[in-house]
Amino acid sequence: MENSFEQSLSSTRFIDANISEPLTIRRIDLATFKGFKFIFLDALTIETRDIYDKISGTFAWEICENKDYCINYIREQCSNKLVFLIISGSFGKDVVPEIHNLPQIYAIYIHCAHVQYHLEWSKQYSKIRVVCNDDDQDLIPRFAFDVAQANIEWGDALFQKNQRDKAKQKFEKALDNLTRYAKNPNPLMIKSIKIKIDQCK
């Protein structure tokens, strides 16, 4: 089960060229893993849109307005979690170098007004998944795919521990994210998730 899925991730690209290749697959250790954490860092105080809550599966986002607080929070409060960080361009250039190589950082998304400027410095950071000024068109599909991939990795860990009901929930969440929010996900990936769901029965 696992090998065929990993091969489909590593050997294929999305049909839609606007979607990048999958992130490096993580091996989740259930003995220490404490789940996902979703963080939003912007100078403006805003609440996340409902669609982000639906994709992440939680309304309990950490909403930060201060970059130092955000960096410390990720370092000190998220060491046993996988972190998804949506950050404004104004903070990104200062914050990303501080947190990028932390093992808990899973993916970073930069939402900004000056895309070309932020694209230049962001090229050296592999965990930055998108730099954009349109979250509906660019950020949300990428975010949905990455959360799906992380759920698959969590599901795989649960399946290996024979926690099939919980694994099935993670695989079903991944499938929902891909079919509802991602752009033209790879059919091989969809097929492999359905196989995983069937194997959980």
C-alpha positions, 0 to 999 in steps of 0.5 A: 500500500505505502510503496505504490502511493509514495511512487505515485507522489514522487514520479508524477506531477499534477495535471495542472501546471500551477500545482507543484510536486508533493512535499517530502513524505514524512514518517509520523511517530505516533508516540510523540506526534500531537497533530497539526497546527494551523497558524496565520501571521499578519499585521492585520487582525482578521479571522480565517475564512470558513474555507480554511477551517473546512480544509484544515478541519479545525476553527482553532487557528493561532492568529498572530499579529506579532512576528516574535510571538509567532516564531516563539510559539512555533518553536516552543508550543509546536515541537511535536506538531506539523505546522502549516503557516500562512504569512503575509509578505511583510513578515515573510522575509524576516520570519521564514529564515528563522523557522524554515528548517525547524522539523515541525514546519510542514508548509508555508504560504505567502499571501502578499501584494508584491508577488514578484518581489517575494518570489525572489527571496523565497526561491531558496526555501523549499517549504514555501508552497506558494507566493500569491495575491489571490488565495482563491486561485492559488493558495487554497488549492495548494493548501488543500493538497498539502493538508491532504498529503499530511492526512495521508501520512497520519493515516499511514502511521495509524494504519501501521499501528492497526488503528484502522478506523482512525486511519480511514478518517484521515484518508477520507479527509484527504480525499475530500480535500483533494476532490473538493478544493484542490486543482485537478489532483493526480488521478493516481493519487485519488486512486491510491487513497481509495485503495487505502480507504478500502483496506481500512474496512 
